[in-house]
Amino acid sequence: MDKRKRNVNFSAAEEELLVELVKKYQNIVENKKTDMVMWKEKEECWRKISEEFNSQGVLVARSCAQLQLKYKNLKKVVRKKSALISANSLPIMNRLNACGKKKPSGCYNRKKAKESAQKNASVIAKIPKLINYFTIQGATKTIWFKITINKTNLWCLTLFISLVSDDPALWTTNEDTINHVIEHGFKQNLQNSQFPESKRIIPGTSSRFRYLSLSLFQRTLLNGELGNREYLSYSVTTGSVYCVPCRLFGNQVPIAQEGWSDWKHPERVTDHENTNDHKNCVLTMIERNRKKGKIDSELIASLEFEKKYWRNVLTRVVAIVVSLTSRGLPMRGHNECFGSLHNGNFMRELELIAQFDPFLSKHIAQYRNSGRGKVSYLSSTTYYEVIHIMKNKIMKTIINEVKNAKYFSIVVDSTPDISHTDQLSLIYRYVLNGIPVERFIQFIPNTGHKSKEIADAVLKAIHEHGLDIKNCRGQSYDNASNMSGKYSGLQARIKEVSPLAEYAPCSAHSLNLVGQCAADSSQESTAFFCLMQNIYVFFSSSTSRWTTFISHTSTNITLKRKSDTRWSARYDMCFSLLKNWDSIITSLINIRDSTSEKAITKNEAKGLFLHLNKLETAILVLFWGDVLERFNLINKKLQSISIDLITVSNLYSSLINYVKQLRSTSMFEQYEKKALLLSNVKKYDENRKKKRKLAHDETRKNEIVRDSRTKFRVNTYIEIVDRLTSELKKRKIAYDEINNNFGFLFNLTKLNSVELTNCADLLHKKYTNDLPSSFANECIHFKGYLISKLKTESMTILEMQQFIIENKVQEVFPYIEIATRMFLSIPASNCSAERSFSALKQNALKTT
C-alpha cells in the first residue's frame, strides 16, 4: 500500500504572510456566527486568501483547507505559550525552554506557594484590625470571618457590634451612643405602668412607700392643656427617671447623671425643664436630628422615587396581565424581543400602550431586550410571578368566603383537553351576601374515571383547602354512572363521608337526556333528525350548493348543524328548516334537474327531496319546533346560578303539563293543518301493507287495519309525547326528594300552624346539628313577621334569604337564615364546570 505523500512544511516567511492576510479579513474569519450566510462568506474569504497567498511567489501552492488548518495550528501554539507565560514567570520559562521541559516541577510550585503565603501574611499584618474601629459597650455580638487564599486559611477576624441598651442608666455617654440615639431614638419604658422598681421608702416610716406615677410623664400648661414629657426615660435597673437630652449632651444635674426618684416633689421636674441648660440640650438634640433627617430625607426621597418608578411599571404590567388572562388569551409568542412580529400578546400590548404612554415608551427604550440579570419587569418571568400571585390571592379570597359562609356544595365534571389529558374541574357553590355563587377552584389532571379515584381526588382537594367536608350540603354532577351511581358512584362515596351532602343531578343535562330519549323513541323521529343533519351537510359541503341555497332564501337565517350535547342547536336546526322550507325544496329541485351537476349529487338531492317533501316530515318539523323551543328556554333558565331546586321542580312540572296537552287529538289535527299548508302534500306516505302470517285456527275477519294517518299518530306522535312525559316525571323525582325537606319554606304564609310545625320538625330531625328543636317556633314567628310586612304571596327561597338580609333580622330569625342558606347552597346544575372547559384550549397553549 502506497504511503500518503507528505506536504511541504510552511516556512517562517509563509507563516508571516498567512497571518498578514488573515488580519486583512479578520472581521469575517473570526466572526462567531454559525448561520448559512456567514458560512458562505467565510468560504469565499478563505478562497480570496488562498489566491492572494499563492500569488506572492511561494514555492508550494496551498489550498484553502491547508491554509485554514495551518491558521488553526498557529492559534493553538499561541494559546499554549500565553497560558504558560501567564501562569509562571518569564525567567523560569526561559530555563524550562532551555531544558526542554514543558511544566515546572512540584518543588517549584510548593516554593512559589510558600512565598505567596508569606507575602499575603505580611500585607495582612500591616492592615489595622476592624475591632479598632468599634467601641465595645453593652452587649456584644461576635462574628467570625474566614478568608481563604490559595486554598489556605490565613486569618480570622472577630467583629464586635455595639448595642446601646434601652435602659438609660447603662449608657456610656460618647459620640457612638449619641449617634445611635439620634438615629434610632429611645424608649420611655412605660410598659409596666406600676413601676415596681421605683419603690422608695417614706422617710420616718418603715412600712410606707412611694412609687413613680405615670402622670409624671405628662405636664399641665397654664391654660389647662396636657403635654407629654417625651424627653424622660425610666430606668428599670435603678428605678429612677432620666432626662435623655441632658444625659447625652453633658448637663451635670442629678436627673441626667444619677437619675431622679424624689416622687414626693414632682414639681422639681417642672423646675428642671424650665432651666436654660435643659432647653439648650433639647435644642442641640433637635438640631442633630434635623441634620440627620436631611441626609435620611434625601436617601428616602431617592428610594421613594425608585419605588414610585417601578410601581408605575408594575401597574401597567399587571393591567395587561389581567386583561389577557381574564379573556383566556396566550401571553407568550415565539420570542421575547421588542420589535418582533412574533413576540406574543403581552409584548404586543406593551408596545401598543407605549405609543400613547411616554413613561412606558421611555422605559421600554431603556430596558428593551436587556436579557437575563437586569431588572426590567418586561419579561415572562415577571408576568409568571404576577399570575401566580393573583392565583394565590384569588384562591385565598374564595376559600375565606367559603369558610365564612360555612355551608358549601361541590360541582364536579371532567373532560380531556387538546393534549388528551383528562382534566377534572372542581367548583364550590356557597351563599355570599344572600346570593348563591359558584367559583371555579382548579383543574385536577389524570384522576382516572373510576368513582373511587375521583372521590379521593375531590376529598384531597377539599382537605388541602382547609374546608370541613361535614359542612358540604350538596353535590351535582352529570348522569354518568360513575358520578351518579346510587351505590358506588361518586355521590355515594361523598355521602359516606358527609351524609348531609344531597345529590342533585344536573337539571340541564337531565333535560337534554329527556329530549334524547324522546327523539330515539321511534324510527320516524330518529330519521327526521338524521334528515335535517344530512340537509345541512349536503349544502355546506359544497360552496356551489351553498350559493344555490342562499340565492333562493329570503331570510337571514341559514341552515344549522346538529349537536349531540347542546339541544339548543337542535332547536336552531328545526327553526332554520321551518323558516327556509320553500327555499330548501326549490334548491333541491334545481340541483336535481341541473345538467352541470354530477350524477351522484343529483341523486343525493333527489333522495333528500323525497324524504323532505312528506306530510309526516312537515308535522315533525312543526311539532319538534314547538317542543324544542320550550325546552331551549327552560334549559337556559336551568343554567342560571341563582336557580333553586324548587324552581327546577316547578319548571319540570310545567313541561309535563305542556306535553300532556300536546297529546290530545285536537293538537295533532292542528299540527296536521299547518303541515298541509307548509308542504302542500295532501296524503300520508303509503307503504306496502304487511300481512301477518295466520295460525291454522285464525281468520282475518276481526283484524284491525290502521291507515297511514292513524299509524303515524299512534306509533310516532303519541309515542314521542308519552316518552317525553314519562322521562320528565322520572327525572323530576330526584328534585322532589330534596324539596320535601325544604319545600314548606316556599309556602310559609299559606300553611297553618300545625302543618308548619310538622314540616319544621322534619327538617330539624334531618339537620339536628344545624337547627335547634325550637326551629318550628321560629318559623311560626317568621310567618307572622311576613304577614305584618304584607308578604302574603309565595316567595322563592332566594327572595326569602335576601328579605332577611335587607331587613337585618338575622339575629331575630337566625335559623331561618341558616335553613335558606343551606338550601341555596345545593346546586341545581353543573353548568359552571362545563363553562370552565372553555379555558382548556388556551391553557394547553402558552397561557402560563
Secondary structure, 3 states (H helix, E strand, C coil): CCCCCCCCCCCHHHHHHHHHHHHHCHHHHCCCCCCHHHHHHHHHHHHHHHHHHHCCCCCCCCCHHHHHHHHHHHHHHHHHHHHHHHHCCHHHHHHHHHHCCCCCCHHHHHHHHHHHHHHHHHHHHHCCCHHHHCCCCEECCEEEEEEEECCEEEEEEEEECCECCCCHHHCCCCHHHHHHHHHHCCCCCCCCCCCHHHCEECCCCCCCEECCCHHHHEEECCCCCEEECCCEEECCCCCCEEEHHHHHCCCCCHHHHCCECCCCCCHHHHHHHCCHHHHHHHHHHHHHHHHHHHHHHHHHHHHHHHHHHHHHHHHHHHHHHHHHHHCCCCCCCCCCCCCCCCCHHHHHHHHHHHCCCHHHHHHHHHHCCCCCCCCCCCCHHHHHHHHHHHHHHHHHHHHHHHHHHCCEEEEEEEEECCCCCEEEEEEEEEEECCEEEEEEEEEEECCCCCHHHHHHHHHHHHHHCCCCHHHEEEEECCCCHHHHCCCCCHHHHHHHHCCCCEECCCHHHHHHHHHHHHHCCCHHHHHHHHHHHHHHHHHHCCHHHHHHHHHHCCCCCCCCCCCCCCHHHHHHHHHHHHHCHHHHHHHHHHHHHCCCCCHHHHHHHHHHHHHHCCHHHHHHHHHHHHHHHHHHHHHHHHCCCCCCHHHHHHHHHHHHHHHHHHCCHHHHHHHHHHHHHHHCCCCCCCCCCCCCCCCCCCCCCCCCCCCHHHHHHHHHHHHHHHHHHHHHHHHHHHHHHHHHHHHHHHHHHHCCHHHHHHHHHHHHHHCCCCCCCCHHHHHHHHHHHHHHCCCCCCCCHHHHHHHHHHCCCCCCCHHHHHHHHHHHCCCCCCHHHHHHHHHHHHHCCCCC
